[in-house]
Amino acid sequence: MAGVELRDYQEDAVRQMRNGCILCGGVGSGKSRTSLAYYYVRNGGELGTNEYVPMDDVNIKDLYIITTARKRDTFEWEGELSPFLLSTNKKENLYTNKVVIDSWNNIKKYADVKDAFFIFDEQRVIGSGTWVKAFLKIAKVNEWILLSATPGDTWQDYIPVFVANGFYKNRSEFTREHIVYSRFSKFPKVDRYLNTGRLIRLRNKILVNMDFKRQTVSHHEDIYVKYNIERYKDVGKTRWDPFKKEPIINAAGLCYVWRKIVNTDQSRQIALLEIVEKHPKAIIFYNFDYELELLKEIFSGYEVREWNGHKHQPVPTSDAWVYLVQYNAGAEGWNCITTDTIIFYSQNYSYKIMAQSAGRIDRMNTPYTDLYYYHLKSRSGIDLAISKALKDKKTFNETKWINKKPIVFEQSSGMAA
């Protein structure tokens, strides 16, 4: 059998990896194969050979892969295991070790596993909840690595990994040494970080960046559409939900109503149809159930498939189709190389979700050089605020935005500025 093949930048990453590191690579860079190559080498395998070099079957460690529910259910990792002659099926696995693939929701099941090797995919170890507690318990008595396209937005995101690596005893020690909280906030809000030089050194120690140079060229285009300005302004003044016929009680409810007014405007639907006419095979991302119903109505004469909390249908295979994907359900764990087009019908609040969604067609084996991303948005206050947060690579915060300052409306060329 031929030896394990990796790209040059993947081999470089394997040489840099160590226990407790974060393998950081963009969507589609091949983090899964690279992480398995590291496991393969750690257990006696060799890279860069013409023939497959078996691992040490006497001392080989059990392999646990903790990933997203979608990646588990679509058996994506099984395909990555095959070049290494590994399988979750004992009959097909060349070795005597155990190979387990499960989702983050079930991480507590493996909290008592010892002397194994863990790959934590699409890392979820942020905060101090159940997943983090189980992760820290696993990290103490096993070898492990993390895979992530976006490892952390703030220093607080790194606390669990720093603790797992032994840099700090616990979250309290990190907080004591590095965080100054604002005195004027009603809830714990970081005012500034101390001794960031040490934090940068520690981050550099565990981050292994994959030097992945894409062959594709991404073309992002903002398509501005109209919206009902008077209705939008009226909701802002009265705090009345015209859809449910009831008062709006909080910031989330107000933003939801504003977004529904904006997202259901006929001009947005027309713009969408014009794009699909130009690109007859398109993936369309959306946020809300009312958008799904509207999209299905618009494309009633097309071949339509869905991936969301209700349906898990495959990507269509005809010459003209639309694939409707709900952000939270389908931003990761699958890919498509049969189209060059993604349309974001509405914006998601999370920069990470948007980046992961865009990566569904930006794969190493795509036959396309040019990839097209269309962002449908209006010049309403809510759309502009979300766009600004995403541009700054942040997550849009409804309450913070509503309370920050009064909303100012302007009108120009039939649209809100």
Backbone torsions as a table, in degrees:
resi	resn	phi	psi	omega
1	MET	NA	141.6	179.9
2	ALA	-64.6	154.0	179.3
3	GLY	-69.0	168.2	179.3
4	VAL	-70.7	126.8	-178.3
5	GLU	-102.1	130.1	175.2
6	LEU	-131.0	155.4	171.8
7	ARG	-75.9	160.1	-175.4
8	ASP	-56.4	-44.0	-177.3
9	TYR	-68.8	-26.4	176.2
10	GLN	-72.7	-40.9	176.0
11	GLU	-63.0	-40.0	177.8
12	ASP	-60.6	-40.9	179.7
13	ALA	-64.2	-42.6	179.6
14	VAL	-58.8	-40.0	-179.5
15	ARG	-67.1	-26.8	-179.2
16	GLN	-88.5	-17.3	-172.8
17	MET	-71.3	152.0	177.8
18	ARG	-148.1	167.4	178.4
19	ASN	-60.6	133.2	178.0
20	GLY	85.3	10.9	-178.7
21	CYS	-87.8	165.5	172.7
22	ILE	-110.9	115.8	176.0
23	LEU	-83.7	112.4	-173.3
24	CYS	-110.2	117.8	178.6
25	GLY	-150.8	148.1	179.9
26	GLY	-62.7	164.4	178.3
27	VAL	-57.9	129.6	178.8
28	GLY	89.1	6.8	-177.0
29	SER	-84.5	-9.5	178.9
30	GLY	90.3	36.8	-179.8
31	LYS	-63.6	-36.1	-177.7
32	SER	-61.6	-50.6	-179.4
33	ARG	-64.5	-38.7	-180.0
34	THR	-64.2	-41.3	179.2
35	SER	-65.4	-38.6	177.6
36	LEU	-68.9	-33.3	176.6
37	ALA	-64.2	-37.9	177.2
38	TYR	-64.5	-44.7	175.9
39	TYR	-59.7	-43.7	-179.7
40	TYR	-59.1	-46.1	179.6
41	VAL	-68.4	-41.0	-179.6
42	ARG	-62.6	-22.9	-177.7
43	ASN	-109.4	23.7	170.9
44	GLY	104.1	-4.1	178.7
45	GLY	-77.8	167.8	-179.9
46	GLU	-132.8	139.6	177.5
47	LEU	-99.5	162.0	176.2
48	GLY	74.1	24.1	179.9
49	THR	-110.0	155.2	179.3
50	ASN	-74.4	-33.0	179.6
51	GLU	-112.8	148.4	179.0
52	TYR	-63.6	128.2	177.9
53	VAL	-101.2	115.4	-177.3
54	PRO	-64.5	152.5	173.5
55	MET	-77.8	170.2	178.3
56	ASP	-77.5	102.3	-173.6
57	ASP	-74.8	-9.0	178.7
58	VAL	-83.0	-44.6	-175.0
59	ASN	-105.7	8.0	-176.9
60	ILE	-62.0	139.4	-179.4
61	LYS	-89.0	148.4	171.6
62	ASP	-62.2	147.1	-176.5
63	LEU	-114.6	124.0	176.4
64	TYR	-118.8	126.5	179.0
65	ILE	-115.4	114.2	179.4
66	ILE	-102.4	115.8	-171.9
67	THR	-136.9	-168.3	177.8
68	THR	-77.6	156.7	179.4
69	ALA	-60.2	-36.4	-178.8
70	ARG	-66.8	-45.5	179.3
71	LYS	-62.6	-35.3	176.8
72	ARG	-66.4	-44.8	-174.4
73	ASP	-74.4	-26.0	179.9
74	THR	-93.7	2.9	176.2
75	PHE	58.1	31.5	179.7
76	GLU	-62.7	-39.4	-178.4
77	TRP	-68.9	-29.7	178.4
78	GLU	-59.0	-39.6	177.9
79	GLY	-65.1	-34.3	178.7
80	GLU	-73.1	-27.3	-178.8
81	LEU	-73.1	-30.6	-170.1
82	SER	-58.5	-39.6	178.9
83	PRO	-63.0	-19.1	-179.8
84	PHE	-97.5	5.3	-179.0
85	LEU	59.7	35.2	177.0
86	LEU	-110.7	151.2	179.0
87	SER	-159.2	150.9	173.5
88	THR	-73.4	-17.2	176.9
89	ASN	-87.0	117.8	-176.1
90	LYS	-57.5	-34.2	-178.1
91	LYS	-70.3	-28.2	-178.7
92	GLU	-97.0	-14.8	179.7
93	ASN	-76.7	127.2	-178.7
94	LEU	-68.4	-22.7	-171.4
95	TYR	-110.3	170.5	-178.3
96	THR	-87.6	-4.9	-177.5
97	ASN	-73.2	164.0	176.6
98	LYS	-94.5	134.8	175.9
99	VAL	-120.0	119.7	-176.4
100	VAL	-124.7	132.9	174.6
101	ILE	-121.9	121.9	-178.8
102	ASP	-146.8	171.7	-175.7
103	SER	-94.0	163.8	177.6
104	TRP	-59.7	-28.9	-179.8
105	ASN	-61.2	-23.6	-177.0
106	ASN	-108.2	16.9	-174.8
107	ILE	-60.2	-30.1	-179.6
108	LYS	-61.5	-24.8	180.0
109	LYS	-63.0	-22.6	-173.4
110	TYR	-111.4	14.8	-177.2
111	ALA	-66.5	-21.1	-178.5
112	ASP	-101.6	4.4	177.8
113	VAL	-69.8	139.3	179.9
114	LYS	-130.6	153.4	174.2
115	ASP	55.5	42.0	176.8
116	ALA	-122.2	-175.8	178.5
117	PHE	-121.0	125.7	-178.3
118	PHE	-113.8	133.5	169.3
119	ILE	-111.8	116.2	178.6
120	PHE	-98.6	107.8	-173.7
121	ASP	-94.6	143.4	-178.8
122	GLU	50.2	62.5	-165.0
123	GLN	-49.4	135.6	-178.2
124	ARG	-120.0	18.2	-174.5
125	VAL	-90.5	70.6	177.3
126	ILE	-126.6	136.0	179.9
127	GLY	97.1	-148.0	-177.1
128	SER	-143.9	27.4	-176.3
129	GLY	-84.1	-163.1	-175.5
130	THR	-60.6	-43.4	-179.1
131	TRP	-61.6	-42.5	-178.8
132	VAL	-65.7	-42.0	178.9
133	LYS	-61.5	-43.0	178.2
134	ALA	-66.5	-40.9	178.7
135	PHE	-59.7	-46.3	-178.7
136	LEU	-64.0	-36.0	178.2
137	LYS	-68.2	-40.3	178.2
138	ILE	-66.1	-42.6	-174.9
139	ALA	-63.3	-26.6	-178.0
140	LYS	-68.0	-29.6	-170.1
141	VAL	-127.1	17.1	179.8
142	ASN	-142.3	162.6	168.3
143	GLU	-83.3	146.9	-176.5
144	TRP	-159.4	154.9	171.6
145	ILE	-142.3	158.0	177.6
146	LEU	-114.9	145.7	175.4
147	LEU	-117.3	134.1	-179.3
148	SER	-158.9	140.9	172.1
149	ALA	-86.2	-28.6	-179.9
150	THR	-135.3	87.8	-169.8
151	PRO	-66.4	-29.9	-179.4
152	GLY	-177.0	140.2	177.7
153	ASP	-92.5	-31.7	-179.3
154	THR	-131.7	166.7	179.0
155	TRP	-64.2	-29.1	178.5
156	GLN	-62.0	-30.0	179.6
157	ASP	-63.7	-23.1	-176.9
158	TYR	-90.1	-7.3	-173.8
159	ILE	-55.1	-51.0	-178.9
160	PRO	-58.6	-39.2	-179.2
161	VAL	-70.8	-38.9	176.6
162	PHE	-62.9	-41.8	178.6
163	VAL	-65.4	-43.3	-179.8
164	ALA	-63.1	-29.3	178.0
165	ASN	-84.6	-3.3	178.0
166	GLY	84.6	10.6	179.2
167	PHE	-71.8	-28.9	177.7
168	TYR	-138.2	151.4	180.0
169	LYS	-69.8	-38.5	-177.2
170	ASN	-163.4	179.8	-180.0
171	ARG	-62.0	-36.4	-178.3
172	SER	-62.5	-41.4	179.5
173	GLU	-63.8	-42.5	177.8
174	PHE	-60.4	-46.9	-178.6
175	THR	-60.8	-42.7	-178.2
176	ARG	-62.9	-38.1	-174.5
177	GLU	-87.1	-24.2	-168.1
178	HIS	-128.7	-14.0	-171.7
179	ILE	-113.7	132.9	170.7
180	VAL	-116.1	119.2	-178.6
181	TYR	-88.7	150.1	178.5
182	SER	-67.6	136.5	179.8
183	ARG	-82.5	-13.5	-172.1
184	PHE	-107.6	13.2	-179.7
185	SER	-104.4	144.0	179.4
186	LYS	-75.0	-17.7	178.6
187	PHE	-130.4	160.9	-178.3
188	PRO	-58.5	113.2	-179.4
189	LYS	-130.2	126.4	-177.8
190	VAL	-70.0	124.7	176.3
191	ASP	-87.4	-43.2	177.5
192	ARG	-164.8	165.8	177.7
193	TYR	-109.0	144.8	178.1
194	LEU	-104.3	152.7	176.0
195	ASN	50.7	49.7	-179.0
196	THR	-67.4	-20.5	176.9
197	GLY	-59.5	-42.1	177.6
198	ARG	-66.9	-39.9	179.9
199	LEU	-61.9	-40.6	178.7
200	ILE	-64.1	-41.7	179.0
201	ARG	-63.7	-41.6	179.9
202	LEU	-67.5	-41.1	177.9
203	ARG	-62.8	-44.5	179.1
204	ASN	-62.8	-28.6	-179.5
205	LYS	-69.3	-32.2	-175.9
206	ILE	-104.2	-17.5	-178.9
207	LEU	-83.2	127.1	172.8
208	VAL	-115.8	106.0	-177.8
209	ASN	-88.9	130.9	177.8
210	MET	-85.6	123.1	-178.0
211	ASP	-80.7	72.5	-173.4
212	PHE	-96.3	113.9	177.7
213	LYS	-102.0	113.1	-176.3
214	ARG	-72.0	144.8	175.3
215	GLN	-90.2	-10.4	-177.7
216	THR	-92.5	158.5	175.5
217	VAL	-119.2	119.6	-178.1
218	SER	-92.0	130.6	178.6
219	HIS	-115.0	107.6	179.1
220	HIS	-100.7	127.7	-178.5
221	GLU	-130.2	125.8	175.4
222	ASP	-85.3	123.7	177.3
223	ILE	-107.3	106.9	-177.7
224	TYR	-87.3	131.1	-178.3
225	VAL	-122.4	169.7	-178.1
226	LYS	-85.8	174.5	173.9
227	TYR	-157.7	164.6	-178.1
228	ASN	-79.5	96.9	-174.2
229	ILE	-63.4	-44.7	-176.8
230	GLU	-63.6	-43.2	179.7
231	ARG	-65.2	-40.4	179.4
232	TYR	-61.7	-47.4	-179.1
233	LYS	-66.5	-37.9	-178.9
234	ASP	-62.7	-40.5	177.8
235	VAL	-63.8	-38.6	178.5
236	GLY	-64.1	-33.7	-178.5
237	LYS	-80.6	-44.9	-171.7
238	THR	-91.1	-19.5	-174.3
239	ARG	53.5	43.1	-179.8
240	TRP	-116.5	130.1	179.7
241	ASP	-84.5	108.7	-177.5
242	PRO	-74.1	-14.0	-179.6
243	PHE	-85.8	-42.4	179.9
244	LYS	-95.8	-9.3	-178.7
245	LYS	59.4	50.1	179.9
246	GLU	-152.9	162.6	179.8
247	PRO	-66.3	150.7	174.1
248	ILE	-92.4	126.4	-169.6
249	ILE	-103.2	-14.7	-178.6
250	ASN	-151.2	177.2	-177.4
251	ALA	-63.5	-39.3	-179.4
252	ALA	-62.7	-41.9	179.0
253	GLY	-65.5	-39.1	179.0
254	LEU	-65.3	-45.8	179.8
255	CYS	-64.1	-37.9	179.5
256	TYR	-61.5	-45.6	-179.2
257	VAL	-65.9	-45.0	177.5
258	TRP	-57.0	-44.7	-178.6
259	ARG	-66.1	-35.4	179.5
260	LYS	-67.5	-39.0	176.3
261	ILE	-61.4	-44.9	-177.2
262	VAL	-70.1	-46.5	-172.1
263	ASN	-73.5	-21.3	-178.0
264	THR	-97.9	5.0	-179.0
265	ASP	-64.1	141.8	-176.1
266	GLN	-62.3	-32.1	-179.3
267	SER	-63.1	-31.9	177.3
268	ARG	-68.8	-39.4	178.7
269	GLN	-65.7	-40.9	179.0
270	ILE	-64.5	-43.3	179.0
271	ALA	-61.2	-39.0	178.5
272	LEU	-62.3	-46.8	179.9
273	LEU	-61.9	-36.6	178.9
274	GLU	-65.7	-37.7	178.4
275	ILE	-68.0	-44.9	-178.6
276	VAL	-66.3	-31.0	175.8
277	GLU	-63.2	-34.7	178.3
278	LYS	-80.7	-33.6	180.0
279	HIS	-124.2	89.7	-171.6
280	PRO	-71.3	-8.7	173.8
281	LYS	-119.9	109.3	-172.2
282	ALA	-142.5	141.7	170.8
283	ILE	-95.5	130.5	-178.7
284	ILE	-119.7	119.6	177.1
285	PHE	-95.0	141.3	179.3
286	TYR	-143.4	169.8	-178.3
287	ASN	-106.3	-47.7	-164.6
288	PHE	-111.6	156.4	179.2
289	ASP	-62.3	-36.2	179.7
290	TYR	-65.2	-29.7	175.8
291	GLU	-68.8	-40.0	178.2
292	LEU	-59.2	-47.0	-180.0
293	GLU	-62.2	-40.2	178.7
294	LEU	-65.0	-42.8	-179.6
295	LEU	-65.0	-40.6	178.7
296	LYS	-65.2	-34.6	177.5
297	GLU	-68.6	-42.0	179.7
298	ILE	-61.1	-41.5	-174.1
299	PHE	-104.7	35.3	-178.6
300	SER	-60.9	-25.2	179.8
301	GLY	-96.5	5.3	-178.5
302	TYR	-103.2	166.3	168.5
303	GLU	-79.2	116.6	-175.0
304	VAL	-121.6	133.5	172.0
305	ARG	-128.3	158.0	-174.6
306	GLU	-131.3	148.2	165.9
307	TRP	-134.2	114.1	-179.6
308	ASN	-160.2	-164.2	179.7
309	GLY	-72.1	-10.9	-177.7
310	HIS	-104.3	-38.6	-176.3
311	LYS	-131.0	144.6	177.3
312	HIS	-126.7	74.0	-176.9
313	GLN	-96.4	149.8	179.1
314	PRO	-73.5	165.3	176.8
315	VAL	-65.9	136.8	178.9
316	PRO	-61.8	162.3	-176.6
317	THR	-123.4	3.7	-178.7
318	SER	-79.8	-173.7	-179.0
319	ASP	-84.4	-11.6	178.9
320	ALA	-146.9	120.2	-177.4
321	TRP	-161.5	164.8	169.5
322	VAL	-129.9	139.3	-179.8
323	TYR	-116.9	111.6	-174.9
324	LEU	-92.7	116.6	-173.0
325	VAL	-124.0	126.5	175.6
326	GLN	-82.1	131.8	-173.2
327	TYR	-49.4	-57.2	-173.0
328	ASN	-64.5	-29.5	-178.7
329	ALA	-84.9	-31.3	-170.0
330	GLY	-130.3	24.0	-179.7
331	ALA	-76.5	-13.1	-177.2
332	GLU	-148.9	168.1	172.0
333	GLY	85.9	9.8	176.2
334	TRP	-155.4	166.7	177.1
335	ASN	-149.9	163.6	-177.9
336	CYS	-143.3	124.8	179.4
337	ILE	-115.5	17.9	-179.7
338	THR	-105.7	7.4	173.2
339	THR	-144.6	158.6	177.3
340	ASP	-114.1	15.0	-170.2
341	THR	-132.3	129.6	169.4
342	ILE	-125.7	133.6	177.1
343	ILE	-115.2	124.6	176.4
344	PHE	-95.4	97.3	-175.9
345	TYR	-61.9	-38.0	173.0
346	SER	-140.6	160.5	-177.5
347	GLN	-85.5	144.1	171.4
348	ASN	-89.5	154.0	-179.7
349	TYR	-69.6	-25.3	-171.5
350	SER	-97.3	127.0	175.0
351	TYR	-62.7	-40.2	-179.5
352	LYS	-61.4	-44.4	179.6
353	ILE	-62.2	-41.9	179.5
354	MET	-63.7	-42.7	180.0
355	ALA	-66.1	-42.1	178.9
356	GLN	-65.5	-38.8	179.1
357	SER	-63.0	-43.7	179.4
358	ALA	-61.7	-30.6	-178.0
359	GLY	-73.3	-5.9	-178.2
360	ARG	-63.6	-27.5	179.4
361	ILE	-108.7	-8.0	-178.3
362	ASP	-93.8	78.3	-176.0
363	ARG	-114.3	158.5	-178.9
364	MET	-62.6	-30.4	-175.5
365	ASN	-101.8	15.4	177.5
366	THR	-68.5	140.2	178.4
367	PRO	-80.0	-5.3	-176.1
368	TYR	-94.9	142.9	173.2
369	THR	-92.7	-43.7	-179.8
370	ASP	-99.5	126.9	178.1
371	LEU	-116.0	138.5	-172.7
372	TYR	-116.8	129.2	179.6
373	TYR	-124.9	120.4	-178.9
374	TYR	-110.9	123.9	-178.4
375	HIS	-108.6	106.8	177.5
376	LEU	-82.2	125.4	-179.4
377	LYS	-156.9	159.0	176.4
378	SER	-109.0	177.3	174.2
379	ARG	-99.0	29.7	173.3
380	SER	-72.9	160.3	179.8
381	GLY	-57.4	-43.2	-176.5
382	ILE	-66.8	-43.1	179.2
383	ASP	-66.4	-40.5	179.6
384	LEU	-66.3	-37.7	179.7
385	ALA	-67.3	-41.9	177.6
386	ILE	-63.3	-43.9	179.7
387	SER	-59.2	-41.1	179.9
388	LYS	-64.2	-43.0	178.9
389	ALA	-62.5	-43.4	-179.7
390	LEU	-66.2	-38.1	177.9
391	LYS	-61.9	-35.2	178.5
392	ASP	-84.9	6.8	-179.9
393	LYS	59.9	41.3	178.8
394	LYS	-121.6	171.4	175.3
395	THR	-97.6	131.2	-179.4
396	PHE	-69.6	131.0	-179.3
397	ASN	-111.6	112.5	-176.0
398	GLU	-61.0	-52.3	-175.8
399	THR	-62.1	-44.5	-179.3
400	LYS	-62.1	-40.2	-178.6
401	TRP	-69.5	-43.5	-179.2
402	ILE	-63.0	-40.5	-175.1
403	ASN	-84.2	-13.7	-172.8
404	LYS	-65.7	-49.8	-177.9
405	LYS	-160.2	162.1	177.8
406	PRO	-62.7	145.5	177.9
407	ILE	-78.2	127.9	-179.9
408	VAL	-109.1	128.8	-178.7
409	PHE	-108.2	137.1	174.7
410	GLU	-131.9	157.6	-178.6
411	GLN	-129.5	131.7	-179.6
412	SER	-153.7	128.1	176.4
413	SER	55.4	37.2	176.0
414	GLY	79.7	5.2	179.8
415	MET	-133.3	159.3	177.5
416	ALA	-78.2	138.0	178.9
417	ALA	-84.5	NA	NA
